[in-house]
Amino acid sequence: MLLELQDIQKSFGSGAARVPVLRGVNLSLEAGQTLALTGESGSGKSTLMHITAGLDVPDAGAVRFAGQDLVPLDDRARAAYRQTEIALVFQQFNLIPSLTVAANISFQAALSGRVDPPFIERLTGALGLTGQMEKYPEVLSGGQQQRVAIARALAAKPRLLLADEPTGNLDESTAIAVLDEMLSLVAQTGAALMVVTHSPAIAARMDRVLHLSGGRLT
Ligand SMILES: Nc1ncnc2c1ncn2[C@@H]1O[C@H](COP(=O)(O)OP(=O)(O)OP(=O)(O)O)[C@@H](O)[C@H]1O
């Protein structure tokens, strides 16, 4: 199993202001599998993604990646896991403003140690970015920046891709087209994909759909 979340619990705040968000979440994902995570606003989807990415730690429970529990690791070891094993596409694209599109994309691949120029050329072509490679992020539209963020994540050839509303800035038909490209590229690299979405059309394209409600997955 690539990813196993076991009885994940997470609350924010303390005392009377304590808000339990995750109340025993269990989830497993195999290499190459795709999963949609749905749930109302505030149900804890981003919290669960952050815990899976090692950006946050649960109060209790285990996050096993390829058999190793990330929870007891120190920050440096968790950062190394993020760099080499997973890639993130979040709602804020976090592109580096001082680097061109090409450099933003290859920088991430270099961090993961998996630079593959022909693959980068193929995926930027598939995502319609060929003419944008020497531009800086600030001159791109929101939709173009979103596609750069997707290309950058895939260029690192992660074993797990975590995407939080990855096509939220695109209109429905462009969103489906970009998503289909993303799914095809994910399949080519054998990565697993976990995607947070409010869109039933996007959720329907994944192998599995799980719903987060009341702090648990159903
Ligand atoms: N760092 C934090 N400190 C305090 N409360 C937090 C923190 N992060 C999240 N929360 C609370 O946890 C709950 C779940 O938030 P989360 O962002 O995970 O939900 P979500 O399902 O991703 O929502 P959305 O669909 O609106 O993005 C919310 O009540 C939120 O206010």
The ligand as a MOL file (V3000), in Angstrom:
LIG
                    3D

  0  0  0     0  0            999 V3000
M  V30 BEGIN CTAB
M  V30 COUNTS 31 33 0 0 0
M  V30 BEGIN ATOM
M  V30 1 N -4.6420 26.3220 11.6180 0
M  V30 2 C -5.9070 26.3190 12.0630 0
M  V30 3 N -6.2260 26.8560 13.2420 0
M  V30 4 C -7.5100 26.8370 13.7140 0
M  V30 5 N -8.5490 26.2990 13.0520 0
M  V30 6 C -8.2850 25.7520 11.8630 0
M  V30 7 C -6.9660 25.7220 11.2810 0
M  V30 8 N -7.0280 25.1030 10.0850 0
M  V30 9 C -8.3240 24.7570 9.9130 0
M  V30 10 N -9.0760 25.1310 10.9640 0
M  V30 11 C -10.5320 24.8830 11.1480 0
M  V30 12 O -10.7450 23.5200 10.8360 0
M  V30 13 C -11.9720 23.3560 10.1200 0
M  V30 14 C -11.6920 22.6290 8.7980 0
M  V30 15 O -10.9670 23.4880 7.9050 0
M  V30 16 P -10.4580 22.9980 6.4830 0
M  V30 17 O -9.7640 24.1540 5.8430 0
M  V30 18 O -9.6750 21.7440 6.6490 0
M  V30 19 O -11.8390 22.6860 5.7460 0
M  V30 20 P -12.1400 22.4150 4.2120 0
M  V30 21 O -13.0550 21.2610 4.1610 0
M  V30 22 O -10.8470 22.2930 3.4670 0
M  V30 23 O -12.8870 23.7420 3.7670 0
M  V30 24 P -12.9760 24.4860 2.3290 0
M  V30 25 O -13.7580 23.5630 1.4140 0
M  V30 26 O -13.7500 25.7310 2.6650 0
M  V30 27 O -11.5800 24.7770 1.8690 0
M  V30 28 C -12.5560 24.7550 9.9650 0
M  V30 29 O -13.5000 24.9370 10.9820 0
M  V30 30 C -11.3630 25.6580 10.1560 0
M  V30 31 O -11.7720 26.9000 10.6790 0
M  V30 END ATOM
M  V30 BEGIN BOND
M  V30 1 1 1 2
M  V30 2 1 2 3
M  V30 3 2 2 7
M  V30 4 2 3 4
M  V30 5 1 4 5
M  V30 6 2 5 6
M  V30 7 1 6 7
M  V30 8 1 6 10
M  V30 9 1 7 8
M  V30 10 2 8 9
M  V30 11 1 9 10
M  V30 12 1 10 11
M  V30 13 1 11 12
M  V30 14 1 11 30
M  V30 15 1 12 13
M  V30 16 1 13 14
M  V30 17 1 13 28
M  V30 18 1 14 15
M  V30 19 1 15 16
M  V30 20 2 16 17
M  V30 21 1 16 18
M  V30 22 1 16 19
M  V30 23 1 19 20
M  V30 24 2 20 21
M  V30 25 1 20 22
M  V30 26 1 20 23
M  V30 27 1 23 24
M  V30 28 2 24 25
M  V30 29 1 24 26
M  V30 30 1 24 27
M  V30 31 1 28 29
M  V30 32 1 28 30
M  V30 33 1 30 31
M  V30 END BOND
M  V30 END CTAB
M  END
